[in-house]
Amino acid sequence: MSIEIPDPRFRLAASQVLDERSTQITVLSRGVLDVTDTNPASQLWQASRRLRAAMEIFRPCLSRNDYRAGRGEARRIGRVVGARRDADVMIASWEEIGAEMSPAEADGISRLVDQLRRQQAAANRELAQVVHGRRIQAFRVTFEEIADAAVGTEAADRADEYRPVEALPPETVALVLKRLDRLRASAPKGVETGEVEDLRKMGIGAERLRYALELTGDALGTQAHTARRAARGLQEILGQIRDCGISVPPGRELTSELEGEDVRTMVERSRGNRELDPVLVQAAPNRAAYRGLELGIIHLVAKQKLLHERLKRLWLEQSRQGVWVALETSLKVES
């Protein structure tokens, strides 16, 4: 049974948003397995994250079972399509770098891309199990039931034009404030250190605050809309940093493998000799291949550093403008 809240418009908004966002996932799932066009996978991944955020915002309208079921569905789709998206991103990054190299140096990158395509295919097989006809139909039915229960009326009532929410229940205001606190707590370390884990936490904070403000900004006012745009700017830069970061480890792993092959080759060619002839360095079969990979890694790390500098400047600018303090003040007035 749904929990009663003061403003029925909030219940109607919950029903409309959950219906619209689950429908979007259903539509995007139809073309997501085509690896020649990676946009649907990226869009589906984002849609799953936004659906999960909507479940959290509208939790006061939902029973415990509906909330758990809906959040579980959104997380399951997000996890699987996220793995496919990551493979897509890594392939695109390395192909772009390889296009600027000589054929010999690009050989190592071609080998890496072949490995990543196998990873992509494995992720696609798992994704196919999630988006096939019966499974996605069950997903759709689940969310139709959740949306109906949220509003407490017939589904036809949701066909009306979406009306912005003008009043929020205390639980929702508290959730947005929690999202703001999480971003502000994680940002100093992420901005200062540039470490992977610190930036990951900051990225999650920016994403969750942005998606929360998408649904509550009309009730919270101008400060919320300003903060939503600011969080989006942070999220975009942090996403690009993450995409560079996930592309580096596969390059390092293959480089290590190729170097190991060359070590074994040189040892084999030197059997029977007391010393290793330095001239054998010139005969290392993979030397050009891992040179290309190492240059690619340098490119990705340099790009990360440039993006991190942009992140520092953006965070400083937002802080000086008082974006986060203004939002905090607005939320405390509402609570």
C-alpha positions in Angstrom: 0.0 0.0 0.0 1.3 3.5 -0.9 2.2 5.9 1.8 0.0 9.0 2.0 1.8 12.3 1.5 0.4 15.9 1.8 0.5 16.9 -1.9 -1.3 14.6 -4.4 0.6 16.3 -7.2 3.8 14.7 -6.0 2.1 11.3 -6.3 1.0 12.2 -9.8 4.5 13.3 -10.7 5.9 10.1 -9.3 3.6 8.1 -11.5 4.3 10.1 -14.6 8.1 10.1 -14.2 8.4 6.4 -13.4 6.2 5.5 -16.4 8.1 7.8 -18.8 11.6 6.7 -17.7 10.8 3.0 -17.7 9.2 3.4 -21.2 12.4 5.1 -22.3 14.4 2.1 -21.2 12.1 -0.2 -23.1 12.5 1.8 -26.3 16.3 2.1 -26.0 16.7 -1.7 -25.3 15.5 -2.5 -28.9 18.7 -1.3 -30.6 21.2 -1.7 -27.8 22.9 -4.9 -29.0 24.1 -3.4 -32.3 27.8 -2.7 -31.6 28.2 -0.7 -34.8 26.2 2.1 -33.1 27.2 2.6 -29.5 24.9 5.5 -28.7 22.0 3.4 -27.5 24.1 1.6 -24.9 25.4 4.9 -23.5 21.8 6.3 -23.5 20.4 3.1 -21.9 23.1 3.3 -19.2 22.2 6.9 -18.4 18.5 6.1 -18.5 18.9 3.4 -16.0 20.8 5.7 -13.7 18.1 8.4 -14.0 15.4 5.8 -13.3 17.2 4.7 -10.2 17.4 8.3 -9.1 13.6 8.7 -9.7 12.9 5.7 -7.5 14.9 7.4 -4.7 13.2 10.8 -5.1 9.7 9.3 -5.1 10.3 6.7 -2.4 7.7 8.3 -0.1 5.0 7.3 -2.7 6.1 3.7 -2.9 5.6 0.6 -0.7 8.8 -1.1 0.5 8.3 -4.0 -1.9 7.7 -1.7 -4.9 10.7 0.4 -4.1 13.0 -2.6 -3.7 11.7 -4.2 -6.9 12.0 -1.1 -9.0 15.4 -0.1 -7.7 16.6 -3.7 -8.2 15.5 -3.7 -11.8 17.2 -0.3 -12.5 20.4 -1.4 -10.9 20.5 -4.7 -12.7 20.1 -3.1 -16.1 22.6 -0.4 -15.3 25.2 -2.8 -14.2 25.0 -5.0 -17.3 24.7 -2.2 -19.9 27.4 -0.3 -18.0 29.9 -3.1 -18.7 29.0 -3.0 -22.4 29.3 0.8 -22.5 32.8 0.6 -20.8 34.0 -1.7 -23.5 32.6 0.6 -26.2 34.4 3.6 -24.6 37.8 1.8 -24.4 37.6 0.6 -28.0 36.8 4.1 -29.3 39.6 5.7 -27.2 42.2 3.3 -28.4 41.1 3.3 -32.0 41.3 7.1 -32.0 44.9 7.0 -30.7 45.9 4.2 -33.1 44.7 6.2 -36.1 47.5 8.7 -35.5 50.3 6.1 -35.3 52.5 4.4 -37.8 51.5 0.9 -38.9 54.2 -0.7 -36.7 53.3 1.2 -33.6 49.5 0.8 -34.2 50.0 -3.0 -34.3 50.0 -3.3 -30.5 46.9 -1.1 -30.4 45.2 -3.3 -32.9 45.9 -6.3 -30.7 44.4 -4.5 -27.7 41.3 -3.5 -29.7 40.9 -7.2 -30.7 41.0 -8.1 -27.0 38.5 -5.4 -26.1 36.1 -6.5 -28.8 36.1 -9.9 -27.2 35.3 -8.2 -23.9 32.6 -6.2 -25.7 31.1 -9.4 -27.2 31.0 -11.1 -23.8 29.3 -8.0 -22.3 26.8 -8.0 -25.1 25.9 -11.6 -24.5 25.1 -10.8 -20.9 23.2 -7.7 -22.0 21.1 -9.8 -24.4 19.8 -11.9 -21.5 18.6 -8.7 -19.8 16.9 -7.0 -22.8 15.3 -10.0 -24.6 11.6 -9.8 -25.3 10.2 -11.6 -22.2 12.6 -10.1 -19.7 12.0 -6.5 -20.9 8.3 -7.1 -21.1 8.4 -8.2 -17.4 10.3 -5.1 -16.6 7.7 -3.0 -18.3 4.8 -4.7 -16.4 6.6 -4.2 -13.1 7.0 -0.5 -13.6 3.4 -0.1 -14.9 2.3 -1.6 -11.6 4.7 0.6 -9.6 3.5 3.7 -11.4 -0.2 2.9 -10.9 0.4 2.2 -7.2 2.3 5.5 -6.8 -0.6 7.6 -8.0 -3.3 5.3 -6.7 -5.6 5.8 -9.8 -5.9 4.4 -13.3 -3.0 4.6 -15.7 -5.0 6.9 -17.9 -4.7 9.7 -15.4 -1.0 9.8 -16.2 -1.6 10.8 -19.8 -2.2 14.4 -18.8 0.6 16.9 -19.4 3.3 16.7 -16.7 2.8 19.4 -14.0 5.9 20.4 -12.1 5.9 19.6 -8.4 5.5 22.7 -6.3 5.8 21.1 -2.8 8.1 18.3 -1.6 7.7 15.9 1.3 10.3 16.4 4.1 11.9 13.0 3.2 12.6 14.2 -0.3 14.1 17.5 0.8 16.3 15.6 3.2 17.4 13.3 0.4 18.5 16.2 -1.8 20.4 17.8 1.2 22.1 14.4 1.7 23.1 14.4 -1.9 24.6 17.9 -1.6 26.5 17.0 1.5 28.0 13.9 -0.2 29.2 16.0 -3.1 30.7 18.7 -0.9 32.4 16.0 1.4 34.0 14.2 -1.5 35.0 17.2 -3.7 38.0 18.5 -1.8 39.9 15.3 -2.0 38.9 14.6 -5.6 39.9 18.1 -6.6 43.2 18.1 -4.6 44.5 14.6 -5.2 43.1 13.5 -8.5 43.2 9.9 -7.2 40.9 7.4 -8.9 38.9 6.5 -5.9 38.5 10.2 -4.8 37.3 11.2 -8.2 35.0 8.2 -8.4 33.2 9.3 -5.2 33.0 12.9 -6.4 31.6 11.7 -9.7 28.9 9.7 -8.0 28.1 12.7 -5.8 27.7 15.0 -8.8 25.6 12.5 -10.7 23.2 11.8 -7.9 22.8 15.5 -7.0 22.1 16.4 -10.6 19.5 13.7 -11.1 17.8 14.6 -7.8 17.6 18.2 -8.8 16.2 17.4 -12.2 13.0 16.2 -10.4 12.9 18.7 -7.5 14.2 21.9 -9.0 10.8 23.4 -9.8 9.8 23.1 -6.1 13.2 24.3 -4.8 13.6 27.4 -7.0 16.3 29.2 -8.9 19.2 28.0 -6.7 18.3 24.4 -7.4 18.3 25.0 -11.2 21.7 26.7 -11.0 23.1 23.9 -8.8 21.7 21.3 -11.3 23.6 22.9 -14.1 26.7 23.1 -12.0 26.5 19.5 -11.0 26.0 18.5 -14.6 29.2 20.4 -15.5 31.1 18.5 -12.9 29.6 15.2 -13.9 30.6 15.7 -17.5 34.3 16.4 -16.7 34.4 13.6 -14.1 32.9 11.2 -16.7 35.6 12.0 -19.2 38.3 11.5 -16.6 36.8 8.1 -15.7 36.6 7.1 -19.4 40.4 7.8 -19.7 41.1 6.0 -16.5 39.3 2.7 -17.5 41.2 2.7 -20.8 44.7 2.7 -19.3 44.8 -0.7 -17.4 44.1 -2.9 -20.5 46.9 -1.1 -22.3 49.3 -1.7 -19.4 48.4 -5.3 -19.2 49.0 -6.0 -22.8 52.2 -4.1 -22.7 53.4 -6.3 -19.9 52.4 -9.4 -21.8 54.3 -8.3 -25.0 57.4 -7.4 -23.0 57.2 -10.8 -21.3 57.1 -12.4 -24.7 60.2 -10.5 -25.8 62.1 -11.4 -22.7 61.4 -15.1 -23.3 62.4 -14.7 -27.0 65.7 -13.1 -26.1 66.5 -15.7 -23.4 65.8 -18.5 -25.9 68.0 -16.9 -28.5 70.8 -16.5 -26.0 70.9 -20.1 -24.8 74.4 -21.5 -24.9 76.0 -18.0 -24.5 77.5 -16.8 -21.3 76.2 -13.2 -21.8 73.1 -11.7 -23.3 74.1 -9.9 -26.5 72.8 -6.3 -26.5 72.1 -6.6 -30.3 69.2 -8.9 -29.5 67.3 -5.8 -28.3 66.9 -4.9 -32.0 65.4 -8.3 -32.7 62.7 -8.0 -30.0 59.6 -8.8 -32.1 57.1 -6.7 -30.1 59.2 -3.6 -29.5 57.2 -1.4 -31.9 53.9 -2.8 -30.6 54.4 -1.9 -27.0 56.0 1.4 -28.0 52.6 2.3 -29.5 50.8 1.1 -26.4 53.0 3.1 -24.1 52.5 6.2 -26.2 48.8 5.6 -26.0 48.9 5.3 -22.2 50.9 8.6 -22.1 48.2 10.3 -24.2 45.4 9.0 -21.9 47.2 10.0 -18.7 48.0 13.5 -20.1 44.4 13.9 -21.1 43.3 13.0 -17.5 45.7 15.6 -16.1 44.3 18.3 -18.4 40.8 17.4 -17.4 41.7 17.4 -13.8 43.0 20.9 -14.1 39.7 21.9 -15.7 37.9 20.3 -12.8 39.9 22.3 -10.3 39.0 25.5 -12.1 35.4 24.7 -12.4 35.0 23.7 -8.7 36.8 26.8 -7.6 34.6 29.0 -9.8 31.4 27.3 -8.5 32.5 27.7 -4.9 33.3 31.4 -5.3 29.9 32.0 -6.9 28.3 30.4 -3.8 26.3 27.8 -5.8 26.4 25.1 -3.1 25.9 27.5 -0.2 22.8 29.0 -1.9 21.4 25.5 -2.5 22.1 24.4 1.1 20.3 27.5 2.4 17.3 26.9 0.1 17.0 23.3 1.3 17.2 24.2 4.9 14.4 26.7 4.4 12.3 24.0 2.8 13.0 21.4 5.5 
